């Protein structure tokens, strides 16, 4: 039987696209980018997540098909639990940040017209040098979270590799590489769309943006709780 390797590798790209859009991945990136309105910053967050995710899959693939070693089930279980706790933590941390920032509703009088809008703290739009440095350091966070997601979801991603590689390590790694490229593309496209609409809400519909952030935080806590019930 003649195997069409190009079709198999194309399939891996498509599976990578779908895998990136899993609920836990989307919610995590949304929470990480929830307060970062720059499209460039959000894309960097997503790309770093995908790099961390793909790195874990590559390591798992090398261990499994190169050295015939598998990731211990206890480690994968711990990663699944950690993902649930992470989602809950991101939601709770966001609510804590909302409280600290004390976003408030203010009114301005323009003649006979009263203009109302939500106002952020003064420093929010004028970050200091220390805040910029902190933002740069924070770029490493999505990489680590991506590695955690890769560890938790490595089993489904690796399931088809033995079937498509026919014992060839190079082909198996190529499959995982293209799978990761699909995940990267899907996450970047999602983050660009998410960031665009977040920025649109912030500039034109500030009251909607205000509640939108809180809905995402609440959703992260709810999904994290549900995730833990599945894992435990």
C-alpha atoms as an extended CHARMM CRD file, in Angstrom:
* protein
*
       232  EXT
         1         1  UNK       CA              0.0000000000        0.0000000000        0.0000000000  PROA      1               0.0000000000
         2         2  UNK       CA              1.3650000000        3.3940000000       -1.0070000000  PROA      2               0.0000000000
         3         3  UNK       CA              1.1980000000        5.9490000000        1.7940000000  PROA      3               0.0000000000
         4         4  UNK       CA              0.6600000000        9.5710000000        0.8630000000  PROA      4               0.0000000000
         5         5  UNK       CA              2.9880000000       11.2450000000        3.3670000000  PROA      5               0.0000000000
         6         6  UNK       CA              2.0760000000       14.7370000000        2.1980000000  PROA      6               0.0000000000
         7         7  UNK       CA             -1.5710000000       14.0870000000        3.0970000000  PROA      7               0.0000000000
         8         8  UNK       CA             -0.5800000000       12.7390000000        6.5140000000  PROA      8               0.0000000000
         9         9  UNK       CA              1.5780000000       15.7650000000        7.2480000000  PROA      9               0.0000000000
        10        10  UNK       CA             -1.2140000000       18.0290000000        6.0510000000  PROA      10              0.0000000000
        11        11  UNK       CA             -3.5010000000       16.2040000000        8.4550000000  PROA      11              0.0000000000
        12        12  UNK       CA             -1.0610000000       16.9040000000       11.2890000000  PROA      12              0.0000000000
        13        13  UNK       CA             -1.2130000000       20.6110000000       10.4290000000  PROA      13              0.0000000000
        14        14  UNK       CA             -5.0100000000       20.5520000000       10.5760000000  PROA      14              0.0000000000
        15        15  UNK       CA             -4.9890000000       18.6570000000       13.8750000000  PROA      15              0.0000000000
        16        16  UNK       CA             -2.5790000000       21.2440000000       15.2460000000  PROA      16              0.0000000000
        17        17  UNK       CA             -4.9530000000       24.0220000000       14.2280000000  PROA      17              0.0000000000
        18        18  UNK       CA             -7.8310000000       22.3680000000       16.0720000000  PROA      18              0.0000000000
        19        19  UNK       CA             -5.7400000000       21.3970000000       19.0890000000  PROA      19              0.0000000000
        20        20  UNK       CA             -4.6910000000       25.0100000000       19.7020000000  PROA      20              0.0000000000
        21        21  UNK       CA             -8.3370000000       26.0260000000       19.9480000000  PROA      21              0.0000000000
        22        22  UNK       CA             -9.0860000000       23.7180000000       22.8870000000  PROA      22              0.0000000000
        23        23  UNK       CA            -11.0830000000       25.4990000000       25.5870000000  PROA      23              0.0000000000
        24        24  UNK       CA             -8.2650000000       25.5540000000       28.1620000000  PROA      24              0.0000000000
        25        25  UNK       CA             -5.7990000000       26.9810000000       25.6330000000  PROA      25              0.0000000000
        26        26  UNK       CA             -8.1570000000       29.7080000000       24.4480000000  PROA      26              0.0000000000
        27        27  UNK       CA             -9.1620000000       30.7180000000       27.9680000000  PROA      27              0.0000000000
        28        28  UNK       CA             -5.5610000000       30.8590000000       29.1630000000  PROA      28              0.0000000000
        29        29  UNK       CA             -4.4070000000       33.0680000000       26.2910000000  PROA      29              0.0000000000
        30        30  UNK       CA             -7.5010000000       35.2480000000       26.6910000000  PROA      30              0.0000000000
        31        31  UNK       CA             -6.6920000000       35.7670000000       30.3680000000  PROA      31              0.0000000000
        32        32  UNK       CA             -3.0260000000       36.4760000000       29.6840000000  PROA      32              0.0000000000
        33        33  UNK       CA             -3.9920000000       39.0270000000       27.0330000000  PROA      33              0.0000000000
        34        34  UNK       CA             -7.0920000000       40.3550000000       28.7830000000  PROA      34              0.0000000000
        35        35  UNK       CA             -5.3380000000       43.5040000000       29.9340000000  PROA      35              0.0000000000
        36        36  UNK       CA             -2.7950000000       43.7410000000       27.0980000000  PROA      36              0.0000000000
        37        37  UNK       CA             -4.5120000000       45.7110000000       24.3620000000  PROA      37              0.0000000000
        38        38  UNK       CA             -1.5240000000       45.8970000000       21.9860000000  PROA      38              0.0000000000
        39        39  UNK       CA             -1.9590000000       43.4570000000       19.1080000000  PROA      39              0.0000000000
        40        40  UNK       CA              1.8110000000       42.9950000000       18.8900000000  PROA      40              0.0000000000
        41        41  UNK       CA              2.0250000000       42.1700000000       22.6030000000  PROA      41              0.0000000000
        42        42  UNK       CA             -0.8400000000       39.7180000000       22.4030000000  PROA      42              0.0000000000
        43        43  UNK       CA              0.6460000000       37.9720000000       19.3570000000  PROA      43              0.0000000000
        44        44  UNK       CA              3.9630000000       37.6560000000       21.2060000000  PROA      44              0.0000000000
        45        45  UNK       CA              2.1340000000       36.0990000000       24.1460000000  PROA      45              0.0000000000
        46        46  UNK       CA              0.4940000000       33.5590000000       21.8470000000  PROA      46              0.0000000000
        47        47  UNK       CA              3.6620000000       32.7890000000       19.8920000000  PROA      47              0.0000000000
        48        48  UNK       CA              5.5930000000       32.1950000000       23.1210000000  PROA      48              0.0000000000
        49        49  UNK       CA              2.8110000000       29.9070000000       24.3490000000  PROA      49              0.0000000000
        50        50  UNK       CA              3.0010000000       27.9210000000       21.1000000000  PROA      50              0.0000000000
        51        51  UNK       CA              6.8090000000       27.6770000000       21.3600000000  PROA      51              0.0000000000
        52        52  UNK       CA              6.5450000000       26.2710000000       24.8750000000  PROA      52              0.0000000000
        53        53  UNK       CA              3.7870000000       23.8810000000       23.8140000000  PROA      53              0.0000000000
        54        54  UNK       CA              5.7050000000       22.6560000000       20.7720000000  PROA      54              0.0000000000
        55        55  UNK       CA              8.9330000000       22.2370000000       22.7530000000  PROA      55              0.0000000000
        56        56  UNK       CA              7.2380000000       19.9090000000       25.2200000000  PROA      56              0.0000000000
        57        57  UNK       CA              5.7450000000       17.8290000000       22.3910000000  PROA      57              0.0000000000
        58        58  UNK       CA              9.1400000000       17.5680000000       20.6810000000  PROA      58              0.0000000000
        59        59  UNK       CA             10.8030000000       16.4150000000       23.9100000000  PROA      59              0.0000000000
        60        60  UNK       CA              8.0030000000       13.9190000000       24.5420000000  PROA      60              0.0000000000
        61        61  UNK       CA              8.3380000000       12.6320000000       20.9770000000  PROA      61              0.0000000000
        62        62  UNK       CA             12.0980000000       12.1760000000       21.3050000000  PROA      62              0.0000000000
        63        63  UNK       CA             11.6990000000       10.3300000000       24.5880000000  PROA      63              0.0000000000
        64        64  UNK       CA              8.9330000000        8.0890000000       23.2780000000  PROA      64              0.0000000000
        65        65  UNK       CA             10.1540000000        7.2650000000       19.7790000000  PROA      65              0.0000000000
        66        66  UNK       CA             13.8700000000        7.8640000000       20.1810000000  PROA      66              0.0000000000
        67        67  UNK       CA             14.5320000000        6.2700000000       23.5690000000  PROA      67              0.0000000000
        68        68  UNK       CA             11.3220000000        4.2480000000       23.9750000000  PROA      68              0.0000000000
        69        69  UNK       CA             10.4910000000        6.1760000000       27.1350000000  PROA      69              0.0000000000
        70        70  UNK       CA              7.1040000000        7.6380000000       27.9690000000  PROA      70              0.0000000000
        71        71  UNK       CA              6.0650000000       10.4980000000       30.2090000000  PROA      71              0.0000000000
        72        72  UNK       CA              4.9250000000        9.0490000000       33.5710000000  PROA      72              0.0000000000
        73        73  UNK       CA              1.1500000000        9.0440000000       33.9860000000  PROA      73              0.0000000000
        74        74  UNK       CA              1.4820000000       10.7120000000       37.3830000000  PROA      74              0.0000000000
        75        75  UNK       CA              3.3070000000       13.6200000000       35.7420000000  PROA      75              0.0000000000
        76        76  UNK       CA              0.6240000000       13.9920000000       33.0940000000  PROA      76              0.0000000000
        77        77  UNK       CA             -2.0550000000       13.8020000000       35.7710000000  PROA      77              0.0000000000
        78        78  UNK       CA             -0.2620000000       16.4750000000       37.7830000000  PROA      78              0.0000000000
        79        79  UNK       CA             -0.0950000000       18.6830000000       34.6850000000  PROA      79              0.0000000000
        80        80  UNK       CA             -3.8500000000       18.2790000000       34.1230000000  PROA      80              0.0000000000
        81        81  UNK       CA             -4.5430000000       19.3310000000       37.7150000000  PROA      81              0.0000000000
        82        82  UNK       CA             -2.0880000000       22.2160000000       37.3540000000  PROA      82              0.0000000000
        83        83  UNK       CA             -3.9500000000       23.4890000000       34.2680000000  PROA      83              0.0000000000
        84        84  UNK       CA             -7.2060000000       23.6100000000       36.2480000000  PROA      84              0.0000000000
        85        85  UNK       CA             -5.5260000000       25.3990000000       39.1550000000  PROA      85              0.0000000000
        86        86  UNK       CA             -3.8710000000       27.7970000000       36.7110000000  PROA      86              0.0000000000
        87        87  UNK       CA             -7.1970000000       28.7960000000       35.1710000000  PROA      87              0.0000000000
        88        88  UNK       CA             -8.6960000000       29.4070000000       38.6040000000  PROA      88              0.0000000000
        89        89  UNK       CA             -5.6290000000       31.3900000000       39.6830000000  PROA      89              0.0000000000
        90        90  UNK       CA             -5.6970000000       33.5720000000       36.5620000000  PROA      90              0.0000000000
        91        91  UNK       CA             -9.3480000000       34.4100000000       37.1730000000  PROA      91              0.0000000000
        92        92  UNK       CA             -8.8410000000       35.2140000000       40.8570000000  PROA      92              0.0000000000
        93        93  UNK       CA             -5.7240000000       37.2690000000       40.1080000000  PROA      93              0.0000000000
        94        94  UNK       CA             -7.6560000000       39.2930000000       37.5310000000  PROA      94              0.0000000000
        95        95  UNK       CA            -10.3530000000       40.1120000000       40.0850000000  PROA      95              0.0000000000
        96        96  UNK       CA             -7.6490000000       41.1680000000       42.5230000000  PROA      96              0.0000000000
        97        97  UNK       CA             -6.1300000000       43.4400000000       39.8510000000  PROA      97              0.0000000000
        98        98  UNK       CA             -9.5420000000       44.9630000000       39.1210000000  PROA      98              0.0000000000
        99        99  UNK       CA             -9.9030000000       45.8030000000       42.8090000000  PROA      99              0.0000000000
       100       100  UNK       CA             -6.4270000000       47.3430000000       43.0130000000  PROA      100             0.0000000000
       101       101  UNK       CA             -6.9120000000       49.4480000000       39.9100000000  PROA      101             0.0000000000
       102       102  UNK       CA            -10.2630000000       50.7580000000       41.1320000000  PROA      102             0.0000000000
       103       103  UNK       CA            -11.6020000000       51.5060000000       37.6670000000  PROA      103             0.0000000000
       104       104  UNK       CA            -14.3340000000       54.0510000000       38.1870000000  PROA      104             0.0000000000
       105       105  UNK       CA            -17.1290000000       55.7540000000       36.3070000000  PROA      105             0.0000000000
       106       106  UNK       CA            -16.5330000000       59.5000000000       35.8270000000  PROA      106             0.0000000000
       107       107  UNK       CA            -18.5730000000       62.2720000000       34.2830000000  PROA      107             0.0000000000
       108       108  UNK       CA            -17.4960000000       65.3360000000       32.3230000000  PROA      108             0.0000000000
       109       109  UNK       CA            -19.6310000000       68.3440000000       31.5960000000  PROA      109             0.0000000000
       110       110  UNK       CA            -19.3330000000       69.8570000000       28.1050000000  PROA      110             0.0000000000
       111       111  UNK       CA            -21.7010000000       72.7890000000       28.1050000000  PROA      111             0.0000000000
       112       112  UNK       CA            -25.1480000000       71.2610000000       28.4310000000  PROA      112             0.0000000000
       113       113  UNK       CA            -23.9000000000       67.7840000000       27.5250000000  PROA      113             0.0000000000
       114       114  UNK       CA            -22.7660000000       65.3190000000       30.1800000000  PROA      114             0.0000000000
       115       115  UNK       CA            -20.2210000000       62.7530000000       29.0150000000  PROA      115             0.0000000000
       116       116  UNK       CA            -19.7900000000       59.5320000000       31.0420000000  PROA      116             0.0000000000
       117       117  UNK       CA            -17.0040000000       56.9590000000       30.6780000000  PROA      117             0.0000000000
       118       118  UNK       CA            -14.9370000000       54.4340000000       32.6100000000  PROA      118             0.0000000000
       119       119  UNK       CA            -11.5270000000       55.7600000000       33.6660000000  PROA      119             0.0000000000
       120       120  UNK       CA             -8.3990000000       53.7260000000       34.3140000000  PROA      120             0.0000000000
       121       121  UNK       CA             -5.6890000000       54.8180000000       36.7560000000  PROA      121             0.0000000000
       122       122  UNK       CA             -3.3340000000       57.4700000000       35.3860000000  PROA      122             0.0000000000
       123       123  UNK       CA             -0.3730000000       55.1440000000       35.2740000000  PROA      123             0.0000000000
       124       124  UNK       CA             -2.2160000000       52.5750000000       33.1330000000  PROA      124             0.0000000000
       125       125  UNK       CA             -1.7130000000       54.5240000000       29.9320000000  PROA      125             0.0000000000
       126       126  UNK       CA              1.7430000000       55.7900000000       30.8440000000  PROA      126             0.0000000000
       127       127  UNK       CA              3.8110000000       52.8260000000       31.9950000000  PROA      127             0.0000000000
       128       128  UNK       CA              7.0110000000       53.5440000000       33.8660000000  PROA      128             0.0000000000
       129       129  UNK       CA             10.3900000000       52.1030000000       32.9710000000  PROA      129             0.0000000000
       130       130  UNK       CA             10.1010000000       49.4690000000       35.7080000000  PROA      130             0.0000000000
       131       131  UNK       CA              6.6910000000       48.4350000000       34.3500000000  PROA      131             0.0000000000
       132       132  UNK       CA              8.1740000000       48.0580000000       30.8630000000  PROA      132             0.0000000000
       133       133  UNK       CA             10.9460000000       45.8430000000       32.2340000000  PROA      133             0.0000000000
       134       134  UNK       CA              8.3570000000       43.7840000000       34.0950000000  PROA      134             0.0000000000
       135       135  UNK       CA              6.3970000000       43.4090000000       30.8500000000  PROA      135             0.0000000000
       136       136  UNK       CA              9.4760000000       42.0620000000       29.0710000000  PROA      136             0.0000000000
       137       137  UNK       CA             10.0930000000       39.5360000000       31.8390000000  PROA      137             0.0000000000
       138       138  UNK       CA              6.4330000000       38.5020000000       31.6680000000  PROA      138             0.0000000000
       139       139  UNK       CA              6.9940000000       37.2520000000       28.1100000000  PROA      139             0.0000000000
       140       140  UNK       CA              8.5560000000       34.1130000000       29.6280000000  PROA      140             0.0000000000
       141       141  UNK       CA              5.3200000000       33.2700000000       31.4320000000  PROA      141             0.0000000000
       142       142  UNK       CA              3.4300000000       32.1040000000       28.2980000000  PROA      142             0.0000000000
       143       143  UNK       CA              6.3580000000       29.8240000000       27.3720000000  PROA      143             0.0000000000
       144       144  UNK       CA              6.1540000000       28.0410000000       30.7170000000  PROA      144             0.0000000000
       145       145  UNK       CA              2.3570000000       27.8450000000       30.5180000000  PROA      145             0.0000000000
       146       146  UNK       CA              2.6060000000       26.4820000000       26.9730000000  PROA      146             0.0000000000
       147       147  UNK       CA              4.9880000000       23.7780000000       28.2190000000  PROA      147             0.0000000000
       148       148  UNK       CA              2.4810000000       22.9040000000       30.9420000000  PROA      148             0.0000000000
       149       149  UNK       CA             -0.3290000000       22.6170000000       28.3820000000  PROA      149             0.0000000000
       150       150  UNK       CA              1.9110000000       20.5520000000       26.1270000000  PROA      150             0.0000000000
       151       151  UNK       CA              2.6620000000       18.1680000000       28.9820000000  PROA      151             0.0000000000
       152       152  UNK       CA             -1.0040000000       17.8770000000       29.9460000000  PROA      152             0.0000000000
       153       153  UNK       CA             -2.1530000000       17.2820000000       26.3560000000  PROA      153             0.0000000000
       154       154  UNK       CA              0.8080000000       15.2900000000       25.0600000000  PROA      154             0.0000000000
       155       155  UNK       CA             -1.0160000000       11.9430000000       24.9350000000  PROA      155             0.0000000000
       156       156  UNK       CA             -3.6220000000       12.9500000000       22.3050000000  PROA      156             0.0000000000
       157       157  UNK       CA             -1.0090000000       14.7730000000       20.2410000000  PROA      157             0.0000000000
       158       158  UNK       CA              1.3400000000       11.7890000000       20.2390000000  PROA      158             0.0000000000
       159       159  UNK       CA             -1.3420000000        9.1440000000       19.6970000000  PROA      159             0.0000000000
       160       160  UNK       CA             -1.1590000000        9.1350000000       15.8880000000  PROA      160             0.0000000000
       161       161  UNK       CA              2.6230000000        9.3940000000       15.6000000000  PROA      161             0.0000000000
       162       162  UNK       CA              3.3390000000        5.6340000000       15.7090000000  PROA      162             0.0000000000
       163       163  UNK       CA              0.7550000000        5.0710000000       12.9850000000  PROA      163             0.0000000000
       164       164  UNK       CA              2.0720000000        7.7240000000       10.6170000000  PROA      164             0.0000000000
       165       165  UNK       CA              5.8100000000        7.4030000000       11.2520000000  PROA      165             0.0000000000
       166       166  UNK       CA              6.1580000000        3.6400000000       10.5900000000  PROA      166             0.0000000000
       167       167  UNK       CA              9.0370000000        3.5290000000       13.0490000000  PROA      167             0.0000000000
       168       168  UNK       CA             10.9010000000        6.4310000000       11.4090000000  PROA      168             0.0000000000
       169       169  UNK       CA             11.9870000000        8.9190000000       14.0880000000  PROA      169             0.0000000000
       170       170  UNK       CA             12.5900000000       11.7110000000       11.5680000000  PROA      170             0.0000000000
       171       171  UNK       CA              9.0760000000       11.3900000000       10.1590000000  PROA      171             0.0000000000
       172       172  UNK       CA              7.5650000000       11.3300000000       13.6380000000  PROA      172             0.0000000000
       173       173  UNK       CA              9.3960000000       14.5120000000       14.6080000000  PROA      173             0.0000000000
       174       174  UNK       CA              8.3840000000       16.1000000000       11.3170000000  PROA      174             0.0000000000
       175       175  UNK       CA              4.7630000000       15.2650000000       12.1460000000  PROA      175             0.0000000000
       176       176  UNK       CA              5.0980000000       16.9270000000       15.5660000000  PROA      176             0.0000000000
       177       177  UNK       CA              6.8280000000       19.9650000000       14.0540000000  PROA      177             0.0000000000
       178       178  UNK       CA              4.0350000000       20.5600000000       11.5310000000  PROA      178             0.0000000000
       179       179  UNK       CA              1.4550000000       19.8770000000       14.2540000000  PROA      179             0.0000000000
       180       180  UNK       CA              3.1000000000       22.5910000000       16.3630000000  PROA      180             0.0000000000
       181       181  UNK       CA              3.1940000000       24.9830000000       13.3950000000  PROA      181             0.0000000000
       182       182  UNK       CA             -0.5480000000       24.5180000000       13.0010000000  PROA      182             0.0000000000
       183       183  UNK       CA             -1.0330000000       25.2700000000       16.7000000000  PROA      183             0.0000000000
       184       184  UNK       CA              1.1400000000       28.3690000000       16.3920000000  PROA      184             0.0000000000
       185       185  UNK       CA             -0.7910000000       29.6990000000       13.3960000000  PROA      185             0.0000000000
       186       186  UNK       CA             -4.1850000000       29.0780000000       15.0090000000  PROA      186             0.0000000000
       187       187  UNK       CA             -3.1600000000       30.7320000000       18.2760000000  PROA      187             0.0000000000
       188       188  UNK       CA             -1.6550000000       33.7760000000       16.5610000000  PROA      188             0.0000000000
       189       189  UNK       CA             -4.7580000000       34.2730000000       14.4180000000  PROA      189             0.0000000000
       190       190  UNK       CA             -6.9770000000       33.9240000000       17.4730000000  PROA      190             0.0000000000
       191       191  UNK       CA             -4.8800000000       36.3560000000       19.5050000000  PROA      191             0.0000000000
       192       192  UNK       CA             -4.9290000000       38.9560000000       16.7200000000  PROA      192             0.0000000000
       193       193  UNK       CA             -8.7190000000       38.7300000000       16.4870000000  PROA      193             0.0000000000
       194       194  UNK       CA             -9.1480000000       38.7670000000       20.2640000000  PROA      194             0.0000000000
       195       195  UNK       CA             -6.8310000000       41.7500000000       20.6950000000  PROA      195             0.0000000000
       196       196  UNK       CA             -8.5660000000       43.6980000000       17.9330000000  PROA      196             0.0000000000
       197       197  UNK       CA            -12.0030000000       43.3260000000       19.5020000000  PROA      197             0.0000000000
       198       198  UNK       CA            -10.6560000000       44.0250000000       22.9870000000  PROA      198             0.0000000000
       199       199  UNK       CA             -9.0900000000       47.2500000000       21.7460000000  PROA      199             0.0000000000
       200       200  UNK       CA            -12.2990000000       48.1550000000       19.9230000000  PROA      200             0.0000000000
       201       201  UNK       CA            -14.3070000000       47.6680000000       23.1110000000  PROA      201             0.0000000000
       202       202  UNK       CA            -11.8270000000       49.6530000000       25.1580000000  PROA      202             0.0000000000
       203       203  UNK       CA            -11.8490000000       52.6500000000       22.8360000000  PROA      203             0.0000000000
       204       204  UNK       CA            -15.5220000000       52.7410000000       21.8180000000  PROA      204             0.0000000000
       205       205  UNK       CA            -17.5200000000       50.7960000000       24.3780000000  PROA      205             0.0000000000
       206       206  UNK       CA            -15.6560000000       51.1940000000       27.6530000000  PROA      206             0.0000000000
       207       207  UNK       CA            -18.5160000000       50.0790000000       29.8760000000  PROA      207             0.0000000000
       208       208  UNK       CA            -18.8450000000       46.8700000000       27.8050000000  PROA      208             0.0000000000
       209       209  UNK       CA            -15.0690000000       46.3790000000       27.9980000000  PROA      209             0.0000000000
       210       210  UNK       CA            -15.2570000000       46.8130000000       31.7820000000  PROA      210             0.0000000000
       211       211  UNK       CA            -17.7470000000       43.9600000000       32.1750000000  PROA      211             0.0000000000
       212       212  UNK       CA            -16.1790000000       41.8890000000       29.4120000000  PROA      212             0.0000000000
       213       213  UNK       CA            -12.9520000000       41.5950000000       31.4010000000  PROA      213             0.0000000000
       214       214  UNK       CA            -14.8550000000       40.3870000000       34.4380000000  PROA      214             0.0000000000
       215       215  UNK       CA            -16.8380000000       37.8540000000       32.4260000000  PROA      215             0.0000000000
       216       216  UNK       CA            -13.5920000000       36.3600000000       31.1240000000  PROA      216             0.0000000000
       217       217  UNK       CA            -12.1770000000       36.2080000000       34.6590000000  PROA      217             0.0000000000
       218       218  UNK       CA            -15.3180000000       34.4850000000       35.9360000000  PROA      218             0.0000000000
       219       219  UNK       CA            -15.2690000000       32.1140000000       32.9560000000  PROA      219             0.0000000000
       220       220  UNK       CA            -11.6600000000       31.1970000000       33.6990000000  PROA      220             0.0000000000
       221       221  UNK       CA            -12.5520000000       30.2840000000       37.2870000000  PROA      221             0.0000000000
       222       222  UNK       CA            -15.5670000000       28.2380000000       36.1390000000  PROA      222             0.0000000000
       223       223  UNK       CA            -13.6040000000       26.3790000000       33.4490000000  PROA      223             0.0000000000
       224       224  UNK       CA            -10.7580000000       25.7210000000       35.8960000000  PROA      224             0.0000000000
       225       225  UNK       CA            -13.2050000000       24.2370000000       38.3970000000  PROA      225             0.0000000000
       226       226  UNK       CA            -14.7660000000       22.0480000000       35.7090000000  PROA      226             0.0000000000
       227       227  UNK       CA            -11.3070000000       21.0080000000       34.5330000000  PROA      227             0.0000000000
       228       228  UNK       CA            -10.4070000000       19.8680000000       38.0360000000  PROA      228             0.0000000000
       229       229  UNK       CA            -13.5750000000       17.7750000000       38.2940000000  PROA      229             0.0000000000
       230       230  UNK       CA            -12.5830000000       16.0020000000       35.0720000000  PROA      230             0.0000000000
       231       231  UNK       CA             -8.9750000000       15.5020000000       36.1780000000  PROA      231             0.0000000000
       232       232  UNK       CA             -9.7910000000       14.3300000000       39.6910000000  PROA      232             0.0000000000
